[in-house]
């Protein structure tokens, strides 16, 4: 029978409070960009918490942090859980951090249960903090887990640059997390606990969501180059304005979504303009666009239309170069693991709702190398990537309880 009292809910909430202090924003959220000083402090907090529990931390070359509780011996396979500590520039306090803090609580609870003889472990249990899940400072997102899964080369990841030209490798070295260790070599499964970042659980009155799979996502960067000129005396016919094609692309991306009635999700979330002065015709614009859809054909059609549109916008004196930086197909998580989570949730008294994730998560790269799945808890109003992001303490506790029960079944199976 599940031990629903094994999670220390008060300590979980205190951990989230402590993590929220690293990069706290005026609106109550966090600004904790990957490999920045605030991220370094959050990592130090996690390392110290693990060390206090007698758990050693290993850091791989892209900054992923791993700790393993040897419940079944040094050579046993590892059941892995965790999430990420980096945030959006104006993010919330639960996105990512909740999965790490709750994963720590579950690990400690199961280790105690094994020591007390209440659980016979056949696998070890590991906790991970993935690097650059958000992709807010370095692109693409889910970079650390993609390297671990072998989908992205380490050198490629370390060479990614932020808006100031700082590479990920340089940033990790600056905070002391450019490691040389290896992650666990025998990961048998991965379970990630996360806030939903959507409205379905709250709308239906469920505390637990079992994530069936992910929508497809395609991301692009358009690099547009023109020529700087004075906005006053330069005749209109002689201007080579890099921002004009960018403006057309912004409207085009939205129009593609509108044409589907909203079934295709689209956004231009970032636009960099150089020199970004009121008195200078823009010489360069860089635009970051994305599409998300559950229908692969719809997603492919939108991508093809964007490529064609970008190609049509190059003119003498203004060039438009479009690069696709992410092609994440729609997919499903492991069916057996999804069912196991549903059974664990029901056994703990939380009938689950089957849902999909539109957002990207580290569990998506991980499902290419081991059985992986996700557990969701409600997000108030469906709000995330915003300072007002909120999940009720009782929902946070429920998610941690279900995670612990799921992990207990995995390590003892």
N, C-alpha and C positions, 0 to 999 in steps of 0.2 A: 504493500500500500504506500502511496506517496506520503512523504513527510512534509506537509505544507507549512510547517512551522520552522523549517530549517533555514529560511532566508531571514536575515536581519534587516527588516525594512527601514528601520531608523538609520542604521549605518549606511544603507544604500543611498538614502536621501542626503545624508551628511556628506557622502562622497561626491554626489552630484553638486552639492553646494560648494565644496572645496574646488572641484574642477571648474565650476562657473566663475570662480574668482580669477582664473588665468585668462586674461583678455576680456574681462567684464566690460560691457558697453553701457552707455548711459540709459538705454532703453530696457536694460535687464537681460539682454542677450549676451553673446560673446563674439569677439573678433579674434580668432585663433588660427591664423593662416599657417599652412603646412611649413614646418621647419623655421618658423619665426621664433622670436624670443618667448612669446606666450606658449607656443606649442612645446618649446623646450622645457618650460616650467611644468606644464601638464605631464610631459613624459617623465620628468624628474619625480613628480608626485607619484606616478604609477610605479616607477622603479623602487622608490622608497617604501611604498605600501607592500610590494611583493617581497622586498628584502626583509621587512619586518616580520613577514610570515615564513621566512626561511626559503624563499623561492628565488632562484637565480634568473636573471634576465639576459637573454641573448639578443643582439642587434645585428641584423644582416646588412649588406652593403647599401641597400636603399632605405634603411632606417626602420624597417619593420621590427617591432619588439615582440619577443616570445618568452613565455615562462611556462614550464611544464611541471605539474605535480605528478610524481612517479607513484601512482596508485597500484600499479601492477608490475613494476620492475623497469629497469633502464632500457630494455630492448622491446618493450611492448608498444604496439601502435598507439597513436595519439588521437583522441577526439578533441577537436579544436573549436573554440568559441571566441568571440570578441567582436570588435568593430573598429572605430577610428576616433581620434581625439582632435583632428583638425576641423575647422569650421569654415563657413562662408564669411565674407567681410562683415556682414551684419546678420549673423546666424543666431540660432536658438541654443539653449543650454542642454538640450536632450539629444539632438541629432548626433549620432555616433558615440558620444560620451556615455550615454545610457547603456549601450551594448557592452562597453568595456567595463563600467562599474558593476553592472549586473552580472557579467561574466565572472568577475572577480569574486563576487558574493557566492555565486553558484559553485565555483571551484573550491572555495574555503568550506562551504557547507558539505560538499561531497567528500572532501578529504577528511573532515571530521567524522562523517558517517562511516567511511571505510575504516578509520582507526578504531571506531567504537564497535566494529564488527557488524554493523547494520547493512553493509553493502559489500558484496564480493566483486572486486574489480578485475577485469580481464584486459582493460586498456588504461592508458594514462590519460590525463586531462590537461589540455593546454589552453592558455589565454594569449590573444594576440591584439596588438594595436597596429593597424595597417597605416602605412604612410600615404598621404595625398589622396584620400578617398574623394574629397570634394572637388579637386581640380580647380580650386579658386585661385591659387597662386601659380601652380604648374599644371600644364595641360599635357596629356589627357587625365581624366579622373580615374579612380580606382587603380592608380599606378602601382602602388606597393603590392597589392594582391595579384595584379596582372604579372608582375615580375616573378613572384613566388610560384604562380601557376605556369610559368614558362611561356606566357603569351607575349611578353615584352622583354627585350634584352636589357640587362642591367645598365650597360653603357648608354643605351638610348635614354633610359629613365633618368640617370644622373646628369645627362646633358641638357635636360629640359630647362628652359629659362623663364624667369618671371618678367614682369614689365620693366624692371630695371636692369635686365641682362644677367642677373644672378642665377647660376645653375643650381639645380637641386642638390648636387653633390657638394657645392660650396656652402649652401645653406645648412645642410645636415652637419657638415664639419664644424660650422660656426656654433652650433648648439650641442655638439658632442655626440651626435647620433648617426655618424657615418661609420657603421660597424663593419666587422669582417667575419661575423659568425654565420652559421647556417641555421635555417629554421628547422623544425622537427622533420626528420626524413621519412617518417611513416605516419602520415595523416590519414586516418581511416574515414573520417567524416568531419563536416564543418557545419555548425549551427550558429546563425547570427540573430540576435534579438535587437529590434529596432522600433522606433516609433513609426506609425503608419505613414505620416506625411500626407494623409488624405482623409476623407470624411466618412468612409464606409463603416468602420467599426462603431464610431460614435452614432452614426445615423441608425444603425440596426441594433444598438444596445449591447454589442459584444465587447468583451474585454480582451479577447485573444483572437488574432488572425493567423491562419496557416497560409503561407504564401505559396500559391501554386506555381507561379512562374513570373517572368518579366516581359514587359513590352520591348519592342525593338527600338533602338536609338541610333541616330546618325548625326554626327556633328561635323561642322565645317568651319574653316577660317578663310576669309577672303582678304587678300592683301592687295590694296588698291594704291597705285602710285601715280601722282600727277606732278605739279610743279608749284612751289610757293610763289606768291605774288602779292602785291599790295592791294587791299580790298577797295582802295580809293581810286587812284589814277589808272589802274590796269583796265583796258577795254574788255567788255564782257566776251567778245569773240576771241580774245587772246588768253583767256583764263583756262587753266588745266586743273579743275577742281576735283580732287580725289573724293570729296564727300558726296558729290552728286550720285555716282554709281552706288555708293553705300546706302544712301537714302532709298534708291530704287529697290535695292535688295531687301531692305527692311520691310518695305511695303509688299514686295513680292512674296516673301516668306509667310507673312500673315495672310495674304490672299490665298495661298495654297491651302492653308488650314481652313479658312472660311468656306472654300469651295467644297469641303468635305462635311460641312456642318459641325466641325469641331472634332471629328473622329481622328483627324491628324492633328497632333499637338505640335506647335511650332513656337520658336522664340528667337529673338536676337537679344542676348543678355549682356553683351559687352560690345562697346565701340570705342576704339582708341583712335584719336585724331592728332596728327602732327602738322604744325607746331601747336595747334589748339589755342590760337590767339584770335581775338576779335578783329584784328586788323590785317590778318594774313589769310589768303586763299589756301585751304588745306593742301599740303603737299602729299600727305599719306593718310590713309584710313585703314584700319584693320577691324574687321567685323567677325563676330563669333555667332554662328547660327546653329540651330539644332531642330531636328524633327523627332517625334516619338509616335509610334503606332503599334497596335497589336497585330495589324494585317501587314504581312511582309510585302505584298504587292503594292499596297498604298504607300508604304515607306519608300520602296524602290522607285516608284513613279515620281514622288516628290523630289527625291535626290536627283533623278535624271533631269527634271525640269529646272532645278536650281543650277545644275552644271551648265545647262544650255543658256539660261538667263545670264549667268555670270560671263560666259563667253561672248555673248552679244553686246555686253556693255563696254568692252575695250574699244577705245577710239584713238586716233592719232594724238599722242601726248598724255593719254591716261590708260594705264594697263590694269587689268583685273585678273588676278591669279587666285584660283579657288583650290583649296586643299581639304580633302576629307580626313579628319583627325580621329574619328571614331566610327566604327561600323559594328554595332552590337545587335545581333539578330534577336528577335523574340525567342524565348525558350522556356523550358519548364525546369523546376527543381526535382530532385530525386523523389519518385512516387512513394517508395517505402519509408523514407525519412519524413515526408509530409504526413503520411498516415500515422507514423510514430508520434509526431508532435500533436496531432489531433487526439490520439488516444491519451497522451499524457495530459493534455489540457482538460479533457473530459474527466479523467481520473482525479484531477485537482479541483474539480467543481466549476470549470470554466468552459462551457460548450463553445467550440470555436466557429469562426466564419472563414470560409475559403475565399481568399482574395488574390489579386495580382499586384505586382509592384510596377508602377510606371517609372519611378525613380531608379537610378542605378545604385548598386550596392556591391560590396566586396564579395558577397556570396555568389555573384554572377561569374566573375573569373574563376572562383574556387570550384564551381560545379563542373569545370572542365577537367579537374584532376581528382576529385573525390566526391562521394555523395554529399550534397549540400542542400540546405533549406533555411528558411527564415521564419521567425515568429514576429508578429506585429502586435503592438498595443495602441490604443486610440490616441489620436492627436486632436486636441480641442479645436473645433471649427475646421479641422483639416489643415491647419496652418503649420508651415514649416519653412525653413530658410528665412526666418524672420525673428526679430527679438521677442515677439509675443508668443512664440511657440510654447505650448504647455501640454503636459500630460499629468493627470491626477495621481497623487501618491499611491492610492489604492490600485490603480492600473499599472503603475511601475512595479509594485510589489507582485501583482498577479503575473506579470510577464516574467519576472525573475524566478518565481515559483515554478512556472511551467518550463522555463529554460532548465532549471536544476533537475526537474523530474525527467525531462527529455535526455539530458546528459547522463543521469543516473542509469537510465535504460540502455544507453549506448555503451557506457563503460563496462556494464555488467553483462552485456549480451554475449 
